[in-house]
Amino acid sequence: MRYLICYDIPDDKTRDNIVKYLERFAWRVQYSVFSCRLETERATSSLERFIGNHCRL
């Protein structure tokens, strides 16, 4: 399944951590937009956990 990940994160440190993580498996479409293919539920939940641990919603 293909995902489009968009973000607006004002905190530099948090944004840098998210970008470094996404660059390992996603393609940058624009400055704050990535596209990726996640085939398994495990990969999806890993991404959700990582973002959840680094962002306050």
C-alpha positions in Angstrom: 0.0 0.0 0.0 1.3 3.5 -0.8 1.2 6.3 1.7 1.6 10.0 1.4 3.1 11.5 4.6 2.7 15.2 5.1 3.8 17.1 8.2 4.0 20.6 9.7 6.3 20.3 12.7 7.6 23.6 14.1 10.2 22.1 16.5 13.5 21.7 14.6 14.8 18.8 16.6 11.6 16.8 16.3 11.3 17.6 12.5 14.9 16.5 11.9 14.3 13.2 13.7 11.2 12.5 11.6 13.0 13.5 8.4 16.0 11.2 9.1 13.6 8.3 9.9 11.5 8.9 6.7 14.5 9.2 4.4 15.5 5.6 5.2 12.5 4.2 3.3 10.5 7.0 1.7 10.9 9.3 -1.3 10.8 13.0 -0.7 8.1 14.6 -2.9 8.3 18.1 -1.4 10.0 19.7 1.6 7.5 18.3 4.1 5.9 15.6 2.0 7.1 12.0 1.6 5.7 9.1 -0.4 6.4 5.5 0.7 5.2 1.9 0.2 4.5 0.0 3.4 3.7 -3.6 2.7 3.1 -4.9 6.2 1.2 -4.0 9.2 4.4 -4.2 11.2 6.0 -1.5 9.0 3.0 0.8 9.4 2.8 0.4 13.2 6.6 1.0 13.4 6.2 4.3 11.6 3.2 5.2 13.8 5.1 4.4 17.0 8.2 6.4 15.9 6.1 9.5 15.1 4.0 9.1 18.2 7.2 9.0 20.3 8.6 12.1 18.7 5.5 14.3 18.3 3.1 15.7 20.8 -0.4 15.7 19.3 
